[in-house]
Amino acid sequence: QVQLMESGGGLVQAGGSLRLSCAASGRIFTINTMSWYRQRPGKQRELVATMSSGSSPNYADSVKGRFTISGENAKNTVYLQMSSLKSEDTAVYYCSALTVVPVRRYWGQGTQVTVSS
C-alpha cells in the first residue's frame, strides 16, 4: 500500500504562483511514476504533469512552461510548482502514484486551487 498526502492548495490571484506538495509513505520503493492530475469544475480529471524513473518529466500542453514537477527523495515528496496561474487553472489537484509490483494506481485526497481573476 502507498499513502499520498497533498498540501499547498489555496486561493491565489491570476499571475501568481503556488507550490503543491505530495508526501508519499508506505511501500514507496514500488513506485515507478508520480503524477499530478486536476479536475476542473464540470470537467473530467486530466493529467497535468508526470515523472518516471529515468525519464524526463512530461506536461500537459496547457501548463507547459508554467508548471514544474520535481521530487525530493530524502523527504519522499513530489512538488508541483505552478507559476503564471490563470483562472482556468482553478481545480482540485490530485497527486497519484503508479506502482509496478503490483501494477496499481494510488490517489491522494486532493487539494483545492482557486485562481481569482
N, C-alpha and C positions, 0 to 999 in steps of 0.2 A: 504494500500500500504506500501511496505517496500523498502527502497533505500539502496543500498550497494555500498561502495566506497573502492576499493583496493588501496594499495600503498606498496612501498618497493621493487619492482622488480628492476632488473638491470643486469649488467654483473659481473660475479664472476669467479675466477679460480677454476678448479677442486680441490676438497678437502676443499674448503672454505665454508662459512656459509652466510645465508641471512635470514632475517625475513620479512615476508609479514604481512600486517595489513589489516583488513577489518572493516570499520566503518559502523554500521547499524543505520538507522534512520527511522522515520515513526512509523508504528504500530508494534513496536518491541516486544510488550507483546504477540503478536500472534505467535512469532517464537518458534518452538519446536526443530528444528535441524539446526545446522550450519555446513557447509561443505566447503572443498576446492577441486576443480577439476582442471585438467590441460588438455591441448590439445597440444600434441607434433606435430611437422611438419609431415603432411601426415597421422596422426592418428586420431582416434575418441576421443572425450572428455572422460576422465576417472576420477573416484573418487580417490582422494588421501587420504583424512582424513575427519572424520566426528565426531561430538559430539552432543549428545542429552541430554536433561534434565534428570537427574537421571541415566545416563548410562555412562560407560567408553568409552573413545574415541576408534574409530576403524581406522585402517590404511590399505592402500594397501600393499601387501607383498613387493613390490618394494621399499617402503620407510620406512618400519618398522625398528626402531632402529636409524633412521637418522632424521626423521621429527617428530615434536611435535605440536599438535593443542592445543590451550588454549584460554581462554576467560577472558576478564576483564569487568565485568558487569557495573562498575562505568563509563566506557567510551563507553559502548555498542560496544565493539571492540573484534574481534576474530583475533588471530595470527596464523601464521604457521612458526615455527622456523625450518629452513632447515640447516642441517649440513652434512659434508662429501659429498658435492654435486658432482655429476657425470655429464658428458656431456649428458647422456640420460635423465637428469632432465630438460634439456632445453625445455621450453614450455611456452605457455600463461597460467597463473594460474588464475582461477576464484573462487571468493567467491560465495557461494549460501546459501540461507535461505529457509527453508521449514516451512510454517505456517500451523496451524491447523484449523483456522477459518478465511477465508475458507481454504481448502487444496489447496495450491498453492506454486510453487517454484519460487523464485526470483534469479536473477543473477546480479553480478557486471559486470563492463565493461572489466575486465581482466587486468592483468599486466604481462609484458614480463620478463621472467627469462632466461638468457643465461649463460651457463656454458662453459667456454673455457677449452680445454684440453692442 
